[in-house]
């Protein structure tokens, strides 16, 4: 079964849909629709409106290409110095930073080089950009209606997609809608510039509003009447015919419409001039293809052909259709049809997360695992470091046990690493009082770090004074001895803790220091 693609264009309070089936004989329009749409509504309201439209018109396609217009879309011709292709994205982002109404990191950007630009030492790029936030909102709304957005493209790509490359000569594509007009310049089958300006069919109707003097008296024209005259009689090029059918002098109506018509013509010519000035390409675009709601206005093509002195043609659509009334609606459906027909030569504005959803999810999952892996490696490195440090300390401890033994100090009577080891009693009995021995040793055991060894402990039970002589393995500035003293000072069982002396030991060439600490024990604080 042939694949069906749905082209979607969001207009002013309306949505336009064209369902195209790709057959071996060429594309075929299966269904189409123009329905009211809550452009200013929330996502749920829009999804409900789209769902109703699909059901009403029996549209079954589940994949859609959406085309977008200004002000959501930004077009630019950007100059860059000649550089390697890999350097272009960062240079492009730098240039766009000051041009976009949103941060570059929040934008979907696509571009291509314009080969015929006559700029010495520089390259010219045609750039389109849109907010990722808007793309995600559209994708979410379509998904809620059961539609998968497989692409989102600017109106320039959609209009160019209608012709399917049938005309390789330089030409312009113009779509005049109710509120605005879009113009696209095409050369060698590729878009080289595009812009949109806010003059459209409604501008003509508003220009006709007012009071006209006729033979029968004053004739008041409001917006509704102006729309009716525009739709039924068109541009008043034939004086007698217009007067006969309306009783209004054609010259009076033409005088009212002319400013809006001239505005459209002037903007078209200004687009040509801007392109030539920016690119240095003096190509003449002498042929127009016109679409949009205003194209159905009688005498419009003839008016612009006469005023602009250009060849102006209605769009030619290389498709067949099941519904006979599709041909009549074609000018209104150009953007939607072009979206469904768009070939590979376009500015794709679909974020990567929608192009390759599974790959994007895998990358996202991998990013989580990567963070977890980094965290694990940090913990592992820290643990290995602790193990290595522990091994280093044990090696140093072994060396110093041997050194202490050579100094006549029994290592099985030292406080090592905060653990109790048949604590040193040498010199303790000088006071003749040992009733507090266990308590004093427990207090020291609680506060002694692994880098400190005791050589002599002298306790006077009457004066409650304690003198500690010992060795510290590391440089005192590293914090081991200072930390030990601070811990004793913070213990409520000790007071008047002072470092009486500190000097480098002359018993060992390494960083070993002799120290002496004096303090008093507090009887009332605990068991003492």
C-alpha positions in Angstrom: 0.0 0.0 0.0 1.3 3.4 -1.0 2.4 5.7 1.8 0.3 8.7 2.6 1.7 12.0 3.8 -0.3 14.9 5.3 0.8 18.4 4.5 -0.3 20.9 7.2 -0.3 24.7 7.0 -1.6 26.9 9.9 -3.2 30.1 8.6 -5.1 33.0 10.2 -7.7 31.1 12.3 -7.7 28.3 9.8 -5.9 25.1 9.2 -5.3 23.7 5.7 -4.6 20.0 5.1 -3.7 18.1 2.0 -3.3 14.3 2.1 -1.0 13.0 -0.7 -0.4 9.4 -1.7 2.8 8.6 -3.5 2.1 6.3 -6.4 4.4 5.0 -9.1 2.6 7.2 -11.6 3.3 10.3 -9.3 1.7 12.0 -6.3 -2.0 11.9 -5.9 -4.1 14.1 -3.7 -6.5 11.9 -1.7 -8.2 14.3 0.7 -8.0 18.0 1.5 -9.6 20.3 4.0 -9.8 24.0 5.0 -11.3 24.2 8.5 -11.5 26.7 11.4 -8.7 26.4 13.9 -8.1 28.0 17.3 -4.7 29.6 16.6 -4.7 31.3 19.9 -6.1 28.3 21.8 -4.2 26.0 24.1 -2.7 22.6 23.1 -5.8 20.6 24.1 -8.2 22.9 22.2 -6.0 22.8 19.1 -5.6 19.0 19.2 -9.4 18.6 19.5 -10.0 20.9 16.5 -7.4 18.9 14.5 -8.9 15.6 15.5 -12.4 16.8 14.5 -11.1 18.0 11.2 -9.4 14.7 10.4 -12.5 12.7 11.2 -14.9 15.0 9.4 -12.8 14.8 6.2 -11.9 11.2 6.6 -8.2 11.8 6.5 -6.3 8.7 7.5 -2.6 9.7 7.1 -0.7 9.4 10.4 2.6 11.1 9.3 2.7 14.9 8.6 5.0 17.6 7.3 4.2 21.0 8.8 5.1 24.3 7.1 5.5 27.5 9.1 5.5 31.2 8.4 6.6 34.4 10.1 6.8 35.7 12.8 7.8 32.3 14.2 10.3 31.9 11.4 13.5 33.9 10.8 15.1 34.1 7.4 18.5 35.7 6.8 21.2 36.1 4.2 24.5 35.8 6.2 28.0 36.5 5.0 30.9 34.5 6.4 34.6 34.5 5.6 35.7 31.5 3.5 36.4 28.8 6.0 36.4 25.0 6.4 32.9 23.4 6.6 33.5 22.2 10.1 34.0 25.8 11.3 30.8 27.1 9.7 28.3 26.0 12.5 30.1 27.8 15.3 30.6 31.0 13.1 27.0 30.8 12.1 25.8 30.6 15.7 28.0 33.5 16.7 26.4 35.7 14.0 22.9 34.6 14.8 23.3 35.2 18.6 22.4 38.9 18.2 19.7 38.4 15.5 17.5 35.7 17.1 14.7 36.6 19.5 15.7 33.5 21.5 19.1 32.0 22.5 20.9 30.1 19.8 21.0 27.0 22.0 17.2 27.0 22.0 17.0 27.3 18.2 16.7 24.9 15.3 19.0 26.3 12.5 19.5 25.2 9.0 21.3 26.8 6.1 23.0 26.3 2.8 25.5 28.1 0.7 24.3 30.3 -2.2 26.8 29.4 -5.0 26.3 32.4 -7.3 26.9 35.1 -4.8 29.5 37.5 -6.1 31.4 38.3 -2.8 35.2 38.4 -2.8 36.7 36.3 0.0 33.3 35.6 1.5 30.6 33.0 1.3 26.9 33.8 1.5 24.4 31.5 3.2 20.6 31.3 3.2 19.6 30.7 6.8 16.3 29.7 8.4 15.8 29.4 12.2 12.9 28.6 14.6 12.5 28.1 18.3 12.8 24.5 19.5 10.0 25.3 22.0 7.6 26.1 19.2 8.5 22.9 17.3 8.0 20.8 20.4 4.6 22.4 21.1 3.4 21.7 17.5 4.7 18.1 17.7 3.0 17.5 21.1 -0.3 18.9 19.7 -0.1 16.7 16.6 0.7 13.7 18.7 -2.3 14.3 20.9 -4.4 14.2 17.7 -2.8 10.9 16.6 -0.4 12.5 14.1 3.4 12.1 14.0 5.3 15.1 12.7 8.0 13.7 10.4 9.2 17.2 9.4 8.7 20.9 9.8 9.8 23.2 6.9 9.7 26.9 6.2 7.2 28.3 3.6 9.9 28.8 1.1 10.6 25.1 0.9 6.9 24.3 0.8 6.1 26.7 -2.1 9.2 25.5 -4.0 8.0 21.9 -3.5 4.8 22.5 -5.4 6.6 22.9 -8.7 8.7 19.8 -8.1 11.6 21.3 -10.0 9.6 21.7 -13.3 11.0 25.2 -13.9 14.8 25.6 -13.7 14.8 29.2 -14.9 15.1 32.0 -12.4 11.6 32.8 -11.1 9.6 34.0 -8.1 6.9 32.3 -6.1 4.4 34.5 -4.4 1.5 33.6 -2.1 -0.8 36.4 -1.2 -2.9 35.4 1.8 -5.5 37.3 3.8 -3.0 38.9 6.2 0.4 38.7 4.6 2.3 38.0 1.4 5.3 35.6 1.1 7.8 35.9 -1.8 10.4 33.3 -2.7 13.2 33.7 -5.2 14.3 30.5 -6.9 17.3 29.9 -9.1 18.3 26.6 -10.7 15.4 24.9 -8.8 16.7 26.1 -5.4 15.5 28.8 -3.1 18.0 31.6 -2.8 16.0 34.1 -0.7 12.6 34.4 0.9 10.7 37.0 3.0 7.2 37.8 4.2 5.5 41.2 4.6 2.2 42.1 6.3 0.1 43.2 3.3 -2.6 40.8 2.0 -6.2 40.4 0.9 -7.5 42.0 4.1 -5.4 45.1 3.3 -7.3 45.5 0.0 -10.7 45.2 1.7 -9.8 47.7 4.4 -8.6 50.1 1.7 -12.1 49.9 0.1 -13.9 50.9 3.3 -15.5 54.3 3.2 -18.2 56.2 1.4 -18.4 56.5 -2.4 -20.6 59.0 -4.2 -22.7 57.5 -7.0 -25.5 58.8 -9.2 -28.0 57.3 -6.7 -26.3 59.0 -3.8 -23.8 58.0 -1.2 -22.8 54.4 -1.1 -21.2 53.1 2.1 -18.8 50.3 2.0 -17.9 48.4 5.2 -15.4 45.5 5.5 -17.9 42.8 4.7 -19.2 44.7 1.6 -15.6 45.3 0.5 -14.8 41.6 0.8 -17.9 40.8 -1.2 -17.0 43.3 -4.0 -13.4 41.9 -4.1 -14.6 38.3 -4.3 -17.3 38.8 -6.9 -15.9 41.6 -9.1 -12.2 41.7 -8.3 -9.9 44.5 -9.5 -12.0 47.1 -11.4 -10.0 47.2 -14.6 -13.1 47.5 -16.8 -14.9 50.8 -16.1 -18.2 50.0 -17.9 -18.6 46.5 -16.6 -17.9 47.5 -13.0 -20.3 50.5 -13.2 -23.0 48.4 -14.7 -22.9 45.7 -12.1 -22.4 47.9 -9.0 -23.5 51.4 -9.9 -20.1 52.6 -8.5 -17.5 54.2 -10.8 -14.6 51.8 -11.2 -12.1 54.7 -11.0 -13.3 55.5 -7.5 -12.9 51.9 -6.3 -9.6 51.6 -8.0 -8.4 54.8 -6.4 -9.2 53.2 -3.0 -7.6 49.8 -3.8 -4.5 51.2 -5.5 -2.4 52.0 -2.3 -2.6 48.4 -1.1 -1.9 47.0 -4.6 1.0 49.3 -5.1 2.3 48.3 -1.6 2.4 44.6 -2.7 4.1 45.5 -6.0 6.6 47.7 -4.3 7.5 45.0 -1.8 8.0 42.5 -4.6 10.4 44.9 -6.4 12.2 45.7 -3.1 12.8 42.0 -2.5 14.6 41.8 -5.9 16.7 44.8 -5.1 17.6 43.6 -1.6 18.7 40.2 -3.0 20.9 41.8 -5.7 22.5 44.2 -3.2 23.3 41.5 -0.6 24.6 38.8 -3.0 26.0 40.8 -6.0 24.0 38.4 -8.2 22.3 40.5 -10.9 20.0 37.7 -12.0 16.7 39.0 -13.4 13.6 37.2 -12.0 11.2 37.9 -14.9 8.6 35.2 -14.2 6.2 34.9 -11.3 4.1 32.0 -10.0 1.3 33.2 -7.8 -0.9 31.4 -5.2 -2.9 32.3 -2.2 -6.4 33.4 -1.5 -6.1 36.7 -3.3 -5.1 34.9 -6.6 -8.7 34.0 -7.1 -9.5 37.7 -7.2 -10.6 38.6 -10.8 -8.1 40.6 -12.8 -5.4 40.4 -10.1 -2.8 38.6 -12.3 -3.5 41.0 -15.2 -3.0 44.0 -12.9 0.4 42.9 -11.7 1.5 41.8 -15.1 0.7 45.3 -16.4 2.1 47.2 -13.5 5.3 45.2 -13.0 5.9 44.3 -16.6 6.6 40.7 -15.6 5.3 37.3 -16.7 2.8 36.2 -14.1 1.3 32.7 -14.0 -0.9 30.8 -11.6 0.9 27.9 -9.9 1.0 24.7 -11.9 0.5 21.6 -9.8 2.0 18.3 -11.0 -0.6 16.2 -9.1 -3.8 14.4 -9.7 -6.7 14.5 -7.3 -9.7 12.3 -6.5 -11.9 15.2 -5.6 -13.0 17.4 -8.5 -13.2 20.6 -6.4 -9.5 20.4 -5.5 -8.5 22.3 -8.6 -10.7 25.2 -7.5 -9.2 25.2 -4.0 -5.6 24.8 -5.2 -4.5 28.4 -4.8 -5.5 28.3 -1.1 -3.7 25.0 -0.5 -0.3 25.7 -2.1 1.7 25.6 1.2 0.0 22.5 2.5 0.4 20.7 -0.8 4.0 21.8 -1.1 4.7 20.5 2.4 3.4 17.0 1.5 5.4 17.1 -1.8 8.7 18.6 -0.6 11.7 16.8 -1.9 15.1 16.5 -0.2 16.4 19.9 -1.3 15.0 22.0 1.5 15.7 23.7 4.8 14.9 21.0 7.3 13.9 22.5 10.7 13.1 19.2 12.5 15.2 18.8 15.7 17.4 15.6 15.9 15.2 14.2 18.7 12.4 13.8 16.2 14.4 12.6 13.3 16.0 9.7 15.2 13.9 9.3 18.3 15.4 6.0 19.3 19.0 7.3 18.8 18.1 10.4 20.8 16.7 8.2 23.7 19.8 6.0 23.6 22.0 9.1 23.8 19.9 10.4 26.7 20.1 7.0 28.5 23.8 6.9 27.8 24.3 10.4 29.2 22.7 9.2 32.5 24.9 6.1 32.5 27.9 8.2 31.7 27.2 10.5 34.7 26.8 7.4 36.9 30.0 5.9 35.5 31.9 9.1 36.1 30.5 9.2 39.7 31.4 5.5 40.2 35.0 6.1 38.9 35.3 9.1 41.3 34.2 7.0 44.2 36.4 4.1 43.1 39.4 6.4 42.7 38.7 7.9 46.1 38.4 4.4 47.6 41.6 3.2 45.9 43.3 6.4 47.2 42.2 5.6 50.7 43.5 2.0 50.4 46.8 3.3 49.0 47.0 5.8 51.8 46.2 3.2 54.4 49.0 1.0 53.0 51.3 3.9 53.1 50.5 4.7 56.7 50.9 1.1 57.7 54.3 1.0 56.0 55.3 4.2 57.8 53.9 2.8 61.1 55.9 -0.3 60.6 59.1 1.7 60.0 58.5 3.8 63.1 57.7 0.8 65.3 61.1 -0.4 64.3 62.6 3.1 65.1 60.8 3.3 68.4 62.0 -0.1 69.4 65.6 1.1 68.6 64.9 4.0 70.9 63.9 1.6 73.7 60.1 2.3 73.4 57.8 -0.7 73.4 55.4 -0.3 70.5 52.8 -2.6 72.2 52.4 0.3 74.7 51.6 3.0 72.2 48.3 4.6 71.1 48.2 3.8 67.3 45.5 5.1 65.0 43.1 5.8 67.8 43.0 2.2 68.9 43.9 1.0 72.5 47.1 -1.2 72.6 48.1 -2.0 76.3 48.8 1.7 76.7 52.1 3.1 77.8 52.7 3.1 81.6 56.3 4.2 81.5 56.8 7.3 83.7 53.1 7.2 84.7 53.9 5.7 88.1 56.2 8.5 89.0 53.4 10.1 90.9 52.7 6.9 92.8 49.1 7.1 91.8 47.7 4.8 89.1 44.0 4.8 90.1 43.2 7.0 87.1 45.3 5.2 84.6 42.5 3.5 82.7 40.4 6.6 82.5 43.2 8.8 81.2 44.2 6.3 78.6 40.7 6.0 77.4 40.5 9.7 76.9 43.7 9.8 75.0 42.7 6.8 73.0 39.5 8.6 71.8 41.5 11.6 70.5 44.8 10.3 69.2 45.3 10.1 65.4 47.3 7.4 63.7 50.3 9.7 62.9 51.1 10.3 66.7 53.1 8.0 69.0 53.6 8.5 72.7 57.1 8.2 74.2 56.3 9.3 77.7 53.1 10.0 79.7 53.5 11.6 83.2 50.4 12.2 85.3 50.3 13.8 88.7 47.2 12.6 90.5 47.3 15.3 93.1 47.7 18.3 90.8 45.7 16.6 87.9 48.5 17.6 85.5 49.4 15.5 82.5 52.5 15.7 80.4 52.6 14.0 77.0 55.8 13.5 75.1 55.8 11.8 71.7 56.5 11.7 68.0 54.4 13.0 65.1 55.2 11.3 61.8 54.1 14.0 59.4 54.9 17.7 59.2 52.8 19.4 62.0 51.7 22.0 59.4 49.7 19.2 57.7 47.3 19.3 60.6 47.9 16.0 62.4 49.4 17.4 65.6 47.2 20.6 65.5 44.1 18.4 65.1 45.2 16.3 68.1 45.6 19.4 70.3 42.3 20.9 69.2 40.5 17.6 69.9 41.9 17.5 73.4 41.0 21.1 74.0 37.5 20.5 72.9 37.2 17.5 75.3 35.5 18.6 78.5 37.8 16.4 80.5 40.9 18.5 79.6 41.8 22.1 80.2 44.8 24.4 79.8 46.1 22.4 76.9 49.5 23.9 75.7 52.1 22.8 73.2 55.2 23.1 75.4 57.8 22.2 72.7 58.1 21.1 69.1 61.3 20.3 67.2 62.4 18.1 64.4 63.6 14.8 65.7 67.4 14.2 65.4 66.7 10.4 65.6 65.3 10.2 62.1 66.0 12.0 58.8 62.4 11.9 57.6 59.6 14.3 58.7 59.5 13.2 62.3 59.0 15.7 65.1 59.3 15.5 68.9 56.6 17.3 70.8 55.6 17.9 74.4 52.1 18.8 75.5 51.1 19.9 79.0 47.5 20.0 80.3 45.2 19.6 83.3 42.5 17.0 83.8 39.1 18.3 85.1 37.7 16.2 87.9 34.1 17.5 87.7 33.7 16.9 84.0 33.4 13.2 83.9 34.7 10.1 85.7 37.8 11.9 86.8 
